[in-house]
Amino acid sequence: MAEKKSTSYPKEKINILLLENISETAVNNIKSSGYVNVKKLSGALSEEELIKEIKDVHLVGIRSKTLITEKVLEAAKKLQAIGCFCIGVNQVDLKAATNKGVVVMNAPYSNTRSVAELVVGLSIVLIRRIIDKNKSAHEGIWNKDAKGSFELRGKTLGIIGYGNIGSQVSVLAEAMGMKVIYYDIVTKLPLGNAEQYKNLKDVFGKSDIVSLHVPETAQTKNMINKNTLKQFKKGAILLNYARGEVVDLDALRNAILEKHISGAAVDTFPWEPEKNGDRFQTPLQDLPNVILTPHIGGSTEEAQENIGVDVSSKLLQYLEKGVTIGSHTVPELALPIQEGTHRILHIHKNVPGVLSQINTQLSKHNINILGQYLKTNDQIGYVVLDVDRNLSKKALELLKEIKETIKVRMVY
């Protein structure tokens, strides 16, 4: 019979904090694994509030509103890992997390279908000008008119960013009879009959609908601006279900008022309220044929359940086995269980000679290494050691003494 593994920390002493109303699926997954100290809060916390809350926390789960800053990480003395229950990780100071040896996981694929379906649905609503007709009907005005309303079939969709979401949008759009062209900074194999363009301007000029699916970087900030909007085909529709800083909203407002852009749907904004019910303002309010949604592109029950399972499972795999697949900070390793051993994780500054020091120290004390794994990135190295369980406590103490050590713990 295989030896039963257990974490070196008693599970009842592991503190887990989940913010922003993370799915109950995640909570149930964690509790069913034997962890009882799970605190779930419905909203985000400010930096000051989080500094107070995170002091004794081992795992923290967030969505897109909570910011994990360097100050927060300084206060989180026991923190082992951060779970971002969403697509992105830009709300975490990754450099500081790396320097602290804190694993950062996310769910880059779990809500792609939800966003892709919504983008196609919005395209239909906007190209048919349903928003304006709906508004008129609510105001008691009968406006049965085909002018300015079109089918998706035969139209060209331009996708900017052909990643997980963009490629799924591509497949759904082709199923609706659209021609799909796309731009990406790297060469991407197309799905279906989609065609990659090398020039962003050409995509803008040939697309009836442009959908943005790019990350927030220095290169993508305000990539849709006064000048690039002039490159759009007259009467085109713009959808931004990517990141808030990608579009200059004042420029978009002017392009809509000038009727160069015939409609838009925007889900993410440069500034967003902290919690539900807060006052929200944007230059795109009160414009015709414009849909504004409160950052809900991936907010379906299915997506949140998938994200809950995905991220919570990754966190538990790291906590209990040292597996870091999907980590944005600590190098990725997946490790088979070595029976009859104790497993120790050692995270250290990536400088020459650390592995040699580890092996020398353990060899001096006749500690047998039955399994050893090392991976590094520019900042840190991650070593997993399976050692003789009779000497594992001694090994742990020796590893703590190595000068370049950032974090060391026994997993089981």
ABEGO torsion letter per residue (X at the ends): XBBBBBBABBAAABBBBBBGGBBAAAAAAAAAAGBABBBBBABBBBAAAAAAAAAABABBBBBAABBBBAAAAAABAABABBBBBBABAAABBAAAAAAAGBBBBBBAAAAAAAAAAAAAAAAAAAAAGAAAAAAAAAAGBBBBBABGBBBABGBBBBBBGBBAAAAAAAAAAAAAGBBBBBBBABBBBBBEABBBBABAAAAAAABABBBBBBBBBAAABGABBAAAAAABBBGBBBBBABBAAABBAAAAAAAAAAGABABBBBABBABBBABBGBBBBBAABGBBGBBBBBGAAABBAAAAAAAAAAAAAAAAAAAAAGBABGBAABBBBBBBBBBGBBBBBBBBBBBBGAAAAAAAAAAAAGBBBABBBBBBBAABBBBBBBBBAAAAAAAAAAAAABAABABBBBAX
